[in-house]
C-alpha cells in the first residue's frame, strides 16, 4: 500500500512491484511533460499556419495549398510509418482552421 493513497502500486500503475511502480510513475511524468510540449508546439504551429493562410488569401491565393499538404503527409509517413499519415492529417486539420 502506498502511504498517500492507500492503494497498491498495481492499482495505479498496473505494476506488481514497488520498483516497477516507480519506473512507471517516473516514465508517466516524462510522458506528461512531453505531451505538454507537444500541445504547445501544435498550438504554435496553428498560429504560424494562420499567418501563412492569411498571407496567401490576402494575395489572392487559396487558403489551402494541396501540394504542400501532400509534402507534409509524405514527411510524416516516411518518419513514422503508416500511422504517421493519420497523425499528419489530424495536424493539418487542426492547422487549417475552418475551411
N, C-alpha and C positions, 0 to 999 in steps of 0.2 A: 504494500500500500504506500502511496505517496503521501507525505505529510500534509501538503497543502490542499489536496482534493479528496483524499480518502479513496482513491481509485487505484487499481493496479496499472502497471505500465502497459499491459495488453489492452486495457480499456481505452486508453488514449492514443496508443501508437500501434497496437497490434503485435508488439514485441513480447517475447516470453522471458526476457531477462532485463535487469536494470541497465546493463551495458548496452544492449541493443536499443532499449528505450532512449538512452542518452544520445546515441548515434542518430536515431531517427528524429528526436527533438531538435538536435543541432542542425541536421540537414533541412528540416522543415523551416527553421528560422532563416536559413540561407535562401531557400526557395521563396519564402515570403518577401525577403529583401530583393531578390531578383525580379519577382513579379511586380513589386513597386517600381523598380527601374524600368521594366518593360512597359508598364502602363504609362509612365512618364514619357518614355520615348515615343510611344504610339500617339500620345497627345501632342507632342512636339511635331511629329510627322504630319498629323492632321492640320496643324497650324501652317506649316510650310506648304502643304498641298493646297490649302485655301489661298495662299499668296499666288501660287502658280496658276490656279484656276482663274483667279481674278485678273491676272495679267493677260492670260490667254483670251478670256471673254472680252476684256476691255479693248484688246487689239483686233477684235472681230473673229477670233477663233472659237472653236468648240470647247466646252468645259472639260470634256474627257478626250484624251489622246490615246486611242486604242493600241497603236504601235508601241507606245511607252508601257502601257499596261501589260502587253504580251512580254516585253523585255523583263518586267518585274516578275511575272509568273514564272518565266523560264529561270530566272536567277534563283528564286526560292525553291523551285523543283530541283534544280541542279545542286543546290546546297543542302537541302533537307530530304530529298527523295520525294516520292509520290505525295506524302502528307504536306509537303511544302506548298503545293498548289492551292488546296483549300485555305491554308493559312494566309497565303498571299491574297486570295480572293476576298477573304474577310477584311484584311488590312486595307485593300483597295476600296472596298465598300465603305469602311469607316472614314477613309480619307476623301472620298468623293463628295460626301455630304448628300443632300437631297438632289437627285438628278431629275 
